[in-house]
Amino acid sequence: MKKSILTTTVLSCILALSACKQGKVATEQHVKLRDHDPFKGEVQSIQKKQVKNLNESIGLWFGRFEMESEHLEAQDLLHQIQEDLWATDSFYDDYEVSEKSLELFPDKYKKWLYKDPLFGDYRMRKPNAISIQIDYIKGDSVYGKSVCAGNERPVRGIAKADTGNLIRIILNEPGDHPYDGSFSLLLNMDSTDLSGSWTPYNTQMESKRVQLKGIEFNYAPEGEEWDFDRYVFDKNISTVALTEADVEEQSRQRLRLVRNLIYARHGYSFRKKDVRNFFEGYDWYVPLSTDVRNELTEIEKQNIALMKRYEDYAEDYYDNFGR
């Protein structure tokens, strides 16, 4: 499963739009579509020159999606609190938050903390991870999807030349989900950076910043910087079958987290906040889809079934006997 960044052919096709500087994009007006079409914010182009039709995947971008400045403020403040308490010399996402630091940390920033489901201590979470995938261009219309926080949404819009080597891309989510909105992005052809903003259709919600990098995704269970399946089981659960002896003494919470490691390796986007916050703290994790069942190997399927069976047993056993 691999998505590549823009090919040379695609770049030349999109850059051909530079002759269309006088063209305008209707970004504010939502064009009414057929009744059965769920897209609320379809963008209508009035450009004279269109991008050549390319029915192929042309790019995958990954980055962060939130009020990043507030996250940095919270991290700096927690760093200072911890330094003052001599809890640690420096604070990054990998360090636990001491109980005293938690007491002194202002309530307005506590939304940036989460309880680690593996070790039970508090840590600072990162801004939400997001991926945007552009699948193909038809005429000058762009089609793809956005994936963030357990939501996978189709996107539709247009690409047009901006200044220099910048391409402006407007992408709209359908509008039939409470968290749908519209992306206004600039693609830097030199660096493959894709950045801009997301504006929700719900006016009660805040706009957010989007900072993404063009990437290639490869399923690589051996490539993680910390393999906590080997920490728990002393084996890679994506390549080696587990036994009942491996799982029977493990806690329900540990089994749940390690089981979800398999899904994370395939780019599954989690809805459950604690699991999502845990995996989004690791640089190797990229949310790609809300359904990766067809990507699982036979060993992974077997291991998931075994862990889930013992996970459910552990829950029942604890409930009945108070263990």
C-alpha positions as CSV (number, residue, x, y, z in Angstrom):
1,M,0.0,0.0,0.0
2,K,1.9,3.0,-1.2
3,K,1.0,6.5,-2.2
4,S,3.6,8.7,-4.0
5,I,3.9,12.4,-4.1
6,L,3.2,14.4,-7.2
7,T,4.9,12.9,-10.3
8,T,6.8,15.1,-12.8
9,T,4.0,14.6,-15.3
10,V,1.4,15.9,-12.9
11,L,3.5,18.8,-11.9
12,S,3.8,20.0,-15.5
13,C,0.1,19.6,-16.0
14,I,-0.8,21.6,-13.0
15,L,1.8,24.3,-13.7
16,A,0.2,24.8,-17.1
17,L,-2.5,26.6,-15.1
18,S,-0.1,29.6,-14.7
19,A,-1.5,31.0,-18.0
20,C,-4.9,31.3,-16.3
21,K,-4.1,34.0,-13.7
22,Q,-7.1,36.0,-14.7
23,G,-9.4,33.1,-13.7
24,K,-11.5,33.4,-10.5
25,V,-12.6,30.7,-8.1
26,A,-16.0,30.9,-6.4
27,T,-14.8,29.9,-2.9
28,E,-17.5,31.7,-0.8
29,Q,-20.6,30.8,-2.8
30,H,-21.9,27.2,-2.3
31,V,-23.2,26.0,-5.6
32,K,-26.4,23.9,-5.2
33,L,-25.9,20.4,-6.7
34,R,-28.3,17.6,-7.4
35,D,-30.4,16.7,-4.4
36,H,-28.8,13.3,-4.0
37,D,-25.3,14.8,-4.0
38,P,-24.1,15.2,-0.4
39,F,-21.4,17.8,-1.2
40,K,-22.4,21.1,0.4
41,G,-19.6,23.3,-0.6
42,E,-18.8,22.3,-4.2
43,V,-16.4,24.8,-5.8
44,Q,-17.3,26.0,-9.3
45,S,-14.5,26.9,-11.6
46,I,-14.7,29.6,-14.3
47,Q,-11.1,29.1,-15.5
48,K,-10.6,28.9,-19.3
49,K,-7.8,26.4,-19.2
50,Q,-8.2,23.1,-17.4
51,V,-5.8,20.5,-16.0
52,K,-5.5,17.4,-18.1
53,N,-7.6,14.4,-16.9
54,L,-5.4,12.0,-14.8
55,N,-7.2,9.0,-13.3
56,E,-4.4,8.1,-10.9
57,S,-3.4,8.8,-7.3
58,I,-1.3,11.9,-7.3
59,G,-0.4,12.7,-3.8
60,L,-0.5,12.0,0.0
61,W,0.2,14.6,2.6
62,F,0.4,14.3,6.3
63,G,0.7,16.8,9.2
64,R,-1.1,18.4,12.1
65,F,-4.5,20.0,12.3
66,E,-5.3,22.2,15.2
67,M,-4.6,25.5,17.0
68,E,-0.9,24.8,17.1
69,S,0.1,28.1,18.8
70,E,-2.0,27.2,21.8
71,H,-0.3,23.8,21.9
72,L,3.1,25.4,22.0
73,E,2.0,27.8,24.7
74,A,0.8,24.8,26.8
75,Q,4.0,22.9,26.2
76,D,6.2,25.9,27.2
77,L,4.2,26.5,30.3
78,L,4.3,22.9,31.4
79,H,8.1,22.8,30.7
80,Q,8.5,25.8,33.0
81,I,6.4,24.3,35.8
82,Q,8.3,21.0,35.6
83,E,11.6,22.8,35.6
84,D,10.6,24.9,38.6
85,L,9.6,21.7,40.5
86,W,12.9,20.0,39.4
87,A,10.7,17.2,38.0
88,T,12.8,17.1,34.8
89,D,15.4,19.1,33.1
90,S,13.3,19.5,29.9
91,F,9.9,18.4,28.9
92,Y,8.8,16.9,25.6
93,D,5.9,14.7,24.6
94,D,7.7,11.5,25.9
95,Y,7.9,12.7,29.5
96,E,5.2,12.1,32.1
97,V,3.6,14.9,33.9
98,S,4.1,14.8,37.6
99,E,1.1,15.0,39.9
100,K,2.3,18.4,41.3
101,S,2.7,19.8,37.8
102,L,-0.8,18.6,37.0
103,E,-2.1,20.6,40.0
104,L,-0.3,23.8,38.9
105,F,-1.2,23.5,35.2
106,P,-4.0,25.9,34.3
107,D,-7.4,24.3,33.4
108,K,-7.6,26.1,30.0
109,Y,-4.6,24.0,28.9
110,K,-5.5,20.6,30.3
111,K,-7.3,19.6,27.1
112,W,-3.7,19.1,25.8
113,L,-3.1,16.4,28.3
114,Y,-4.1,12.8,28.1
115,K,-3.7,9.7,30.3
116,D,-1.3,7.2,28.8
117,P,-3.3,4.0,28.4
118,L,-0.2,1.8,28.7
119,F,1.5,3.2,31.7
120,G,-1.3,5.3,33.3
121,D,0.6,8.6,33.7
122,Y,-0.4,11.9,32.1
123,R,1.4,13.2,29.1
124,M,1.0,16.1,26.6
125,R,-0.7,15.2,23.4
126,K,0.2,16.5,20.0
127,P,-2.2,18.4,17.7
128,N,-4.5,16.1,15.8
129,A,-2.9,14.2,13.0
130,I,-4.4,14.6,9.5
131,S,-3.8,13.2,6.1
132,I,-5.1,14.5,2.8
133,Q,-5.0,12.3,-0.2
134,I,-5.6,13.6,-3.7
135,D,-6.6,10.7,-5.9
136,Y,-7.1,12.3,-9.3
137,I,-7.9,15.4,-11.3
138,K,-10.7,15.5,-13.8
139,G,-10.7,18.6,-15.9
140,D,-9.6,21.1,-13.3
141,S,-11.5,19.4,-10.5
142,V,-9.7,17.6,-7.7
143,Y,-10.9,14.5,-6.0
144,G,-9.6,12.8,-2.9
145,K,-10.2,12.4,0.9
146,S,-9.3,13.8,4.3
147,V,-8.7,11.5,7.3
148,C,-8.6,12.9,10.8
149,A,-9.7,11.7,14.3
150,G,-11.5,8.6,13.1
151,N,-13.3,10.4,10.3
152,E,-12.7,9.7,6.6
153,R,-14.3,12.3,4.4
154,P,-14.4,12.6,0.6
155,V,-13.2,15.9,-0.7
156,R,-13.8,17.7,-3.9
157,G,-12.6,20.9,-5.3
158,I,-10.3,22.6,-7.8
159,A,-6.6,23.4,-8.4
160,K,-5.4,26.7,-9.9
161,A,-2.1,28.4,-10.3
162,D,-1.1,31.0,-7.8
163,T,2.2,32.9,-7.7
164,G,5.5,31.4,-8.5
165,N,5.6,27.6,-7.9
166,L,2.5,27.7,-5.7
167,I,-0.8,26.0,-6.6
168,R,-3.9,26.9,-4.8
169,I,-6.2,24.0,-3.9
170,I,-9.7,24.4,-2.6
171,L,-11.2,21.1,-1.2
172,N,-14.7,20.8,0.2
173,E,-16.0,18.0,2.5
174,P,-19.6,16.9,1.8
175,G,-21.4,18.8,4.6
176,D,-23.5,15.9,5.8
177,H,-21.3,15.4,8.9
178,P,-21.2,17.9,11.9
179,Y,-17.4,18.3,11.6
180,D,-17.3,18.9,7.8
181,G,-15.8,22.0,6.3
182,S,-13.7,23.5,3.5
183,F,-9.9,23.5,3.0
184,S,-8.1,26.4,1.4
185,L,-4.5,25.3,0.8
186,L,-1.4,26.3,-1.0
187,L,0.8,23.6,-2.5
188,N,4.5,24.5,-2.7
189,M,5.8,22.7,-5.8
190,D,9.4,23.0,-4.6
191,S,9.1,21.7,-1.1
192,T,5.8,19.6,-1.5
193,D,4.5,21.5,1.6
194,L,0.7,21.8,1.7
195,S,-0.5,24.4,4.1
196,G,-3.4,26.7,4.8
197,S,-6.6,26.6,6.7
198,W,-9.8,24.6,7.3
199,T,-13.1,26.5,7.8
200,P,-16.0,24.5,9.3
201,Y,-19.5,24.8,7.8
202,N,-20.8,25.1,11.4
203,T,-20.3,28.7,12.3
204,Q,-20.1,27.9,16.0
205,M,-16.8,26.1,15.4
206,E,-13.4,27.6,15.0
207,S,-11.2,27.5,11.9
208,K,-8.0,25.5,12.2
209,R,-4.5,25.7,10.6
210,V,-3.3,22.9,8.4
211,Q,0.4,22.1,8.0
212,L,1.2,19.1,5.8
213,K,4.2,17.5,4.1
214,G,4.1,15.3,1.0
215,I,5.0,11.7,2.0
216,E,5.1,8.1,0.9
217,F,3.4,5.6,3.1
218,N,4.8,2.1,3.5
219,Y,3.5,-0.6,5.8
220,A,6.7,-1.3,7.8
221,P,6.1,-3.1,11.1
222,E,9.8,-3.5,11.7
223,G,10.5,0.2,11.3
224,E,9.1,1.8,14.5
225,E,11.4,3.6,16.9
226,W,9.8,1.9,19.9
227,D,8.2,-1.5,19.4
228,F,6.0,-2.0,22.4
229,D,4.7,-5.3,21.2
230,R,8.2,-6.6,21.8
231,Y,8.2,-4.8,25.1
232,V,5.0,-6.7,26.1
233,F,5.3,-10.0,24.3
234,D,9.0,-10.1,23.2
235,K,7.9,-10.6,19.6
236,N,6.6,-8.6,16.7
237,I,2.8,-9.4,16.5
238,S,2.6,-8.4,12.9
239,T,5.1,-11.2,11.8
240,V,5.0,-13.8,14.6
241,A,2.0,-15.7,15.9
242,L,1.1,-15.2,19.6
243,T,0.3,-18.1,21.9
244,E,-2.2,-18.3,24.7
245,A,0.7,-18.3,27.2
246,D,1.7,-14.9,25.7
247,V,-1.6,-13.2,26.4
248,E,-3.2,-15.0,29.4
249,E,-1.5,-13.0,32.1
250,Q,-1.8,-9.6,30.4
251,S,-4.2,-6.9,31.6
252,R,-7.3,-6.0,29.5
253,Q,-5.9,-2.5,28.9
254,R,-2.5,-3.7,27.7
255,L,-4.1,-6.2,25.4
256,R,-6.4,-3.5,23.9
257,L,-3.6,-1.2,23.2
258,V,-1.2,-3.8,21.7
259,R,-4.0,-5.2,19.6
260,N,-4.6,-1.7,18.2
261,L,-0.9,-1.4,17.3
262,I,-1.6,-3.7,14.4
263,Y,-4.3,-1.4,13.1
264,A,-2.1,1.7,13.6
265,R,0.7,0.1,11.5
266,H,-1.7,0.0,8.6
267,G,-2.8,3.6,9.1
268,Y,-6.1,3.1,10.8
269,S,-7.6,6.4,12.1
270,F,-8.9,5.9,15.6
271,R,-12.1,7.4,17.1
272,K,-11.3,6.5,20.7
273,K,-9.4,9.4,22.1
274,D,-7.1,7.6,24.4
275,V,-5.8,5.2,21.7
276,R,-5.6,8.0,19.1
277,N,-3.6,10.3,21.4
278,F,-1.2,7.5,22.2
279,F,-0.4,6.6,18.6
280,E,-0.4,10.2,17.3
281,G,2.5,10.8,19.7
282,Y,4.7,8.6,17.4
283,D,6.2,9.9,14.2
284,W,5.8,6.6,12.3
285,Y,2.0,6.7,12.7
286,V,0.0,8.1,9.7
287,P,-3.8,8.0,9.7
288,L,-4.9,6.8,6.2
289,S,-8.3,5.1,6.5
290,T,-11.1,4.2,8.9
291,D,-11.2,0.6,7.5
292,V,-8.0,-1.4,7.1
293,R,-9.4,-4.9,7.4
294,N,-8.4,-5.8,3.9
295,E,-4.8,-4.8,4.6
296,L,-4.3,-7.2,7.6
297,T,-2.0,-10.2,7.2
298,E,-3.2,-13.7,8.2
299,I,-0.9,-13.6,11.2
300,E,-2.2,-10.2,12.3
301,K,-5.8,-11.5,12.0
302,Q,-5.0,-14.5,14.2
303,N,-3.3,-12.4,16.8
304,I,-6.1,-9.8,16.9
305,A,-8.7,-12.6,17.4
306,L,-6.6,-14.2,20.2
307,M,-6.0,-10.9,22.0
308,K,-9.6,-9.8,21.7
309,R,-10.8,-13.1,23.1
310,Y,-8.6,-12.7,26.2
311,E,-9.3,-9.0,26.4
312,D,-13.1,-9.8,26.7
313,Y,-12.3,-12.6,29.1
314,A,-10.3,-10.3,31.3
315,E,-13.1,-7.8,31.4
316,D,-15.7,-10.4,32.4
317,Y,-13.3,-12.0,35.0
318,Y,-12.6,-8.7,36.6
319,D,-16.3,-7.7,36.7
320,N,-17.3,-11.0,38.3
321,F,-14.5,-11.5,40.8
322,G,-13.2,-8.0,41.4
323,R,-9.7,-8.9,40.5
